[in-house]
Amino acid sequence: MLNAEIALRRDDAISRGVGMMTQIYADRALNAEVWDVEGNRYIDFAAGIAVVNTGHCHPKVMAAVAHQMTKFTHTCHQVLPYEPYIRLAERLNVAVPGDFPKKTVFVTTGAEACENAVKIARIATGRSGVIAFGGGFHGRTFMGMSLTGKVEPYKKGFGQMMPDVWHVPFPMGPQGISTEDSLAGINKLFKADLDPGRVAAIIFEPVQGEGGFNPAPADLVRAIRKLCDEHGIVMIADEVQTGFARTGNLFAMHGYDVAPDLTTMAKGLAGGLPLAAVTGKASLMDAAHPGGLGGTYGGNPLGIAAAHAVMDVIEEENLCARANELGSRLKQKLEEIRSTTPEISDIRGPGFMVAVEFAKPGSGEPDAGFTGRVRTEALKRGLILLTCGVYGNVVRFLAPITIPEAHFTEALGILEESVKAARL
């Protein structure tokens, strides 16, 4: 079976709306390696977009899921509850930042988590307004699209977005957007368009994912916390991509000196199985009436079992420290490459959530073409990379945190070769 043959079948069978970053059809994977149907081997620096932080097919995760499959695969927790669901909620209530009583609800996707966080904030405050940030990504549902601060490809052609969602700029150093600009945007909203007493929530990513791996400056996060406290607004941290050791902390918000009221999570939570959650202040989480939250597949037993194993692996293998070590070494390599690559305009990101931004030398204009060539050259050499950013000029690095030393070193060599080839 050939990749090209499957690609033809895909074109006939699958909606054009489902984008494709490669034409590699996976056959099997292990830790940071993937083999396609033709037997070609790749090093995976995408990890399913920060999902398999513990690597493809981690033995402890696989064993936990296999054990659960001998018992049952689904009952719907709202119909027949099960203890591991409650135990995982207890673990998250302790693990999520914030020195206050917490409760949790499980859903299936990151978009669902963000939707439910907004629902919780609205019913708890009796308000409807939500402030989000340019460049942010919160999902492809209608509320998720509305919260997302990027039109193409997420909003284009889908009509009117949800009402009472407002956007302000997010700090982006290479684009000259500062914390002061972000706060001025909020102040302008409050002065001209939006009564702060009508705002239910402010939602942000501690490190923007699709937006280009832009870390939220500490002074911005503190200012958001202060605004929320002053006006009775719920502070929501979207940790869907940043969670579970990716940034060198279990959650990125552990790196700040304030805590959100609600935290959304998904991706790395269950090591490849679909599971998401909202964890937050118990008083807020209890605002919804019974039946107002939940879903048929929310907290599926297989995902719950996988998540317990993921949390065990993160602790036992000290993956937060490992993320910091790998990220530091990756940045060092990128700095070496920058010495001969004037197209590199920025290197950033906490832990192993690192990105490199490319711009045209001299002008500083974002260079999506060069970025695409780097990704293509890497793919030719067996390294899977992802691009992102408002201008499509950022390469983000999301390898499994469990990547073996030999494969990490090999990948860094391929990356250097690919950047050189892109300049030719």
Secondary structure by P-SEA (a helix, b strand, c coil): ccaaaaaaaaaaccccccccccccccccccccccccccccccccccccccccccccccaaaaaaaaaaaaccccccccccccaaaaaaaaaaaaaccccccccccccccaaaaaaaaaaaaaaaccccbbbbbccccccccaaaaaacccccccccccccccccbbbbbcccccccccaaaaaaaaaaaaacccccccccbbbbbccccccccccccaaaaaaaaaaaaacbbbbbbccccccccccccccccccccccccbbbbcccccccccccccccccccccccccccccccccccaaaaaaaaaaaaaaaaaaaaaaaaaaaaaaaaaaaaaaacccccccccccccbbbbbbcccccccccaaaaaaaaaaaaaacbbbbbbcccccbbbbbccccccaaaaaaaaaaaaaaaaaaac
